């Protein structure tokens, strides 16, 4: 195991160069600074800006990293479409193992690390938008009849099923195994050049699997049924993930349900149709922040900072956007509470919603990108950990927000929430940015990796 000096934090981080290391020994099995082809080490593929690509693409046209942009973004769009606002948290852990074995398109299978902020931003955009579009559509459908709300959901699920069957191939790819058998992609911008070596590999993968595949994907080591639960619990040993996720979920994100739960009571004189339309301020803030100030900007900031850091990316570079996001979230909460208490024009509430939702969306992208950048080889586990607590925080909030508002009034209820977000969020993320690399270095080495990086088969 080699060591390299982290140019930002001064912390020495282990770099694994032997892809044959066993996961059972607690060592990551993917090469970090070299790409393995048989017994020969070669220079890794890099972007035009000189950043090392992660994951490393093979010369295999069946490698999802080599698929066309249209195909990749079609799959991403369907994944976004299937996102729903409320998911049973327990199901995420007990059934996460299925996604490590059978068919399950995943954002990390399709895109490189330097694209991660934007793509994860789009994923969380879908989660947040689903939460906000539901009441808007519900208001319109309720005009027809309450039953049409359920009919509409059934139609959406039917459309989703058709899209999944027609346009979603398997994306789990035996990357480490294929890196040992086929050359690296020599030109990632022109992936049409097929490698005969890849053609001769007798291993069914991605688009060559059966249309309806119910068998474990070959070429990767699949976790046991109970591994997802064990890994979820073991994730508590990684402080940067725990601090980042719990801090975001229970200091910052869960106030989303305060606003959504209390909106009908705040605008009680409006019809359900108009109340549904009042969610548009939240939706516009979410969309605007993602397009201009979230995933894409996060990738840009990381790229600029990495250039100043000898082309070394550090996960804490993701956290710079958290500070303005915390600020505008707090302003939005305080402004909305005052606007309801003082009976201001509804447009003031829409401006507050816009600011609040923009801050939440930026924070969502920052945290999801940060934890994946911190543990890219365990991305499935950390995202599951994140999704569970995100849903738990949404589940808990409605139990106390109505009594709180009834006893404290609109202004102080939501001003208190804004104060909590700002005065707890800023120090928390500042400390995480300052000491995150140190905490990672002192944390135990994860004893597992995503199936696509596991050579122990």
N, C-alpha and C positions, 0 to 999 in steps of 0.2 A: 504494500500500500504506500503510494507516494503521498507527499504533502505539499500543498502550495500555499503561499501566504495570501490571505485575503487582503486586497489592496485598499479596501475601505475600512474595515474594522480591525485589521491587524490580527484577526483570529485565524489560526491554521485549520483548514478544513481538509479532511481526507479525500483523496482522489483515487478512485478504483481504476486500475488499468487492466485487470485480468478479468475477462468476461466469464471465465469458468468458475469463479468463486461461488460457493454454494450459499443460497439464501439461508439454509439451515445453520450455517456458521455465523449468521448475523452480518454478512457482508453483502453489499449491493452488487448485483450480478451484471449490471450494464456498464460497459466502459465509459468513463467520464471524459477523458481527454484524448482518447484514441478510438479508432473504429477497428473492429476485429474482422479479418477475412481469412478464415482458415487459421494458420499459425502466424500470419504476417500482420503487423500493425501498420496502418497507413494513416496519413493525415486526415482528419475529419473534414467533412464538407462544411463550408462556411457561407454566410450570406454575402451579398454584394458589399455590405458595410464591414465585413471582416469578422462578424460574430459567428461562433461555432453553432451549427444547427443542432437542435435537440428536439425530438429524437433524430437520429441519423437516418436518412432515407436510403433504401437499397436501390439496386438497379432493376427491381422487379415491378412491372406494370400493375401487378395486383396489390402492391403496397399502397394503402390508403393515402399516404403522404404524396404519392405520385399521381393521384387522380386529378382530373381537371377541376378548376375553380368552380365551374358550374355544378358539377356533381357534389363537391364538398359542401357548397353553400345550400344546395337543395336539401341535403341530409340535415344540415344545421337548421334550416328553416322548418323542417318537419319536427326535429327535436324541440325547437322553440314552440311550435304549434301544440305539442302534446303536453307542455308544461301547464300544471294546474296550481291554483293558489294554496289549496289545502291538501296535504298528503299525510296519511297516517305515519307518524314518525317511527313507530315500531316496525312497520312494513319496510321502511327504508333500510333498516339494519337486517332483519331476518331474511329479506329477499334480495339484498344487495349481492349475495353470492351468485344468484342466477345470472346477473349481468356480467359476472366474471367467467361464466361458462358458456352460455348460449348467446344467441343473437342479441346484440345491444349496441347500436351506434353510439359512440362517445366522442365528444368534441376533441379530447386529447389524442384520439387516434388519427384525426384528420389534419391537424394543424400543428405548426412548429411553435416552439417556446416563444419566439419573438412576436408571434401573432396572438398569443394567449390572452392578453388583456382585452383585446377587441372581441374575440370570440366568446370568452367567458362573460364579457359585458353584455353581449347579445343574449346569451343564455339567461342571465339574471334579469335582463330587460323583459324577457318573455314571462318570467315568474311574476315580476311586479306588474306588468301590463295585464296579465290574466286576472290578478286580484282587483284591478281597477276597471277593466272592461266589463266584468260580470255585472256590477250594478248598473252600468250605463245601458247595456243591452237588456238587462232585466226590466229597467224602467219602460223601455219601448215595448217589449214583449208583453208586459203586464197590461198594456193598453188593449191588446188583442184578447188575451186571457191568461190567467196564471198557469194553466196547463201548457201553454206554448213555451214556457221557460224550459220545461222538461223535454218537450219535443225538440227544441232547438239544441239542447245538449246531446240528445240522441243522434241528431243529424251531424253534429260536429264530430262525435266519436266514430260514426260510420265513415265520414270523409277521411278522418285520420287513419282508420284501418286500411282504406284503399291506398292512401299515400304511402303508408309503411310497406304494404305488400308490393307495390310497384316500384318504389324509388329508394328503398333503404336496404342495401346489401350489408352483410356482416362487415364490421370494421376492425374487430379484434384480429391483430396480425402478429404472427410469431416472429417478432423483430429480431431478437437476439439469435434465434436459430437461423434465420435467413441471412443475417449479417455474416455468419460463419460459412455460408454456402454460396452466396452471390456477391458480386462487386457492389460497391457503393454507387449511388446515382452520380454519374459524371457531370450531369448538367440538369439541375432541378428545374430550370426554366423550360427545358425541352425534354419532356419525359416520354415522348413517343418512341424513343429509341429503345427497342426491346433487347434484353440481354438473353442470349441463348442459354446461358447458365441458369437463369431463373426459369426458363421454359422447361428445362430438364429436371427441375426439382420435383420429385414425386410426393407432393404434399398439398392436399386440398386446402385452400385459403380464400378468404374474403369472397369475391364474386364467383369463385369456382365451387363454393359449397352448394349443397342442395337448396332449392328454393325455400322449402320449409325445413330448417335444420333443427333437430331436437337433441343432437348428440354434442358432447363437448367439442369445442373447436380444437383440431389437432395441432400439435407443434408447440403448445404452451403448457405449463404446469398449472392446473386449476386448483383453487383453494378448496378445502373441505367445507361441508355445509355449515359448520359452526365457526369457520374462520372469520367471517364478517363480523360476528358478535365479538369475538376475541380481539380482532383488530380495532374495532370501535372502542373497546375498553382500553387497549394499549395506546390509543391515540392520546389519552390523557397524560401520557408520559412525555409528550412533546409540548413544552410550555408555550411556544410561539403560536401554535395552532389553538390551544385552549384559551390563551389570553385574547388572541385576535377574534376568535369565533364568539366566545361568551361575552366579551366586551362589546362587540358589534350587536349581537342579538339582544342583550339585556340592558344595555345603556342607550342604544341608538335605534335599532330597527323596530323593536316591538311597539314603539309609539305610532307606527303605521296603523295598527289596529285601533288605537285611540281615536284617530281621525275618522277611519272608516266606520267604526261602531257608533260614534257620536254624531256623524253628519246628519242622519235623519232627525235626531232630536234638535240639532242646531237650526235646521231649516224645516221645522215642523209645519209651517204654513204653506209649504210648497207641495205639489202633487208628487207621487212616486216618479213620474216621468221627468219632472224638473230636477228632483233630487238625483236621479241617475245622471243627468247632464252635468250636474255640479261636480261630478268626479272627473270631468275633462281637464280641469286645472292640474290635478294629480297626474293624469296621463300625459299631458303636454310637457310637464316638468320632467317626467321620466324619459320621454322620447328625446327631448332637447338635450338633456344632460348626457345621454348615451351617445348621441350623434356627434356632439361637439366637445364634451368635457369628461368623458368617462374612459371606456376601453381603449379607443384610439389614442387619446391624449396620454393615457397611462403608458402605452407601448412607446410613444414618442419620448416621454420623459425618461423612461428606463433606458432607451437607446442612447439618448444624449448623455445621461449620467455614466453609462457604461463606457462610452468613448473616452471620457475623462478618467476612467478607472481601468485603463489598459484592456478594454473590450471585455471586462469581467462584469457580468450581471450579478447583482446582489438583491435578494428578495426584498430587503427593506427599502429599496428604491421605489417600490410600489406605493409606499405609505405617504408620500408627499401630498397626494391629492386628498388625503383624509382630512387635513386641516380646514381647507375652504369648504369641504363638504359638511363637516361638523357645524361650521359657522352658519351656513345658509339653512341647514336643517333646524337649528335652534331659532333663527330669525323667523322661519316659516311657522313653527309651532306657536311662538309667542304672539306673532301678528294675527294668527287665526283666532286664538282665544280672545284677544282684545276685540277683534272685529265682530265676533258673535255677541260678546258682552255689551258692546257699545251700539250694536245694531247698525254697523256700517253697511254700505252698499255691497251686494254680493260679489262685485268684482274685486274688492279688497281680499275677500276670502279666497278667490281664485288665484290671486297673486301669491298669497301665503301658501296655498296648496302647491303652486308651481315651484316655489323655493324649497319647500319641505321635500317634495318628491324628487327634485333634482339632487338634493343632498343625499337622500336615501339611496338613490340609484348609483351615484358615484361611490358611496361607501360600500354598497353591495359588490360592485366590480372590484374595488380596491382589496377588500378582504378575501374574496374568492380567489383573485389572482395571487395575492400574497401567500396564502397557505399552500397553493399549488406550486408556486415558485420555491417555497421553502422545502417542500417534499414532493418534487415532480415524479419520482418513481413510485410514490404511494398516493398519487392523485385521487384514485377511486376512494380510498379510505378517508382522506381528509375532506373530500367533497361530501361524502356520506355523513361524516361528523358534522359538517357545516349545515347540511340540509336538515338533519334531525333537530338541531337546536334552533334553527331558523323557524321551523314549524312549531316547536314547543313554545317559543316566545310569542308567536302569533296566537297560539291556543290559550295562553294564560292571561294575556292582557284584558280581553273583554270581561273577565270576571270582576275586575276591580275598577275599571275606568268610570262606569256609570255612577257608582256610589261616591267615588272621589269627586266627580264633577258636581254631584248633588250637594255635597258638603262644603266644597271650596269655591264653586262658581267657575265660569268659563275662563276668566282671565288667569286666575292663580293656578288652576289645574294645568293649563297648557303652558303657562310661563314657567311653572316648576319643571315640566318636562324639558323645555328648552334649556333651562339652567342646568339640569342634570346632563343633557347631551353635551353641552359645551364644557362645563367645568370638570366633568369626569372623562369625556372623550378625548379632549386635547392632551391632558397629561398621560393618559393611557397609551395613546398612539405615539406620543413623543418618547416615552420610555421603551415601547416596543421597537421603535426605529433605532434608538440608541443602543439597546442591549439585545436585540433580537438575534444577531449573529452569535453573540456570546452564549445565549441560552441554547441555540441550536448546537453549538460546539460541545456544550456540557451535557446535552441530552443523550440518552442511549441511542445507538444506531438501530434504525428500524430493521426488524428481522424478516421482512417480506417486501416484495415489490409487486407492481401491477403484473398480471399474467403475461402481457406482451414483452416484458423485460426479463422474464424468469427463464433461465436456461436449465433449471433442475427439473427435467421431465423424464 
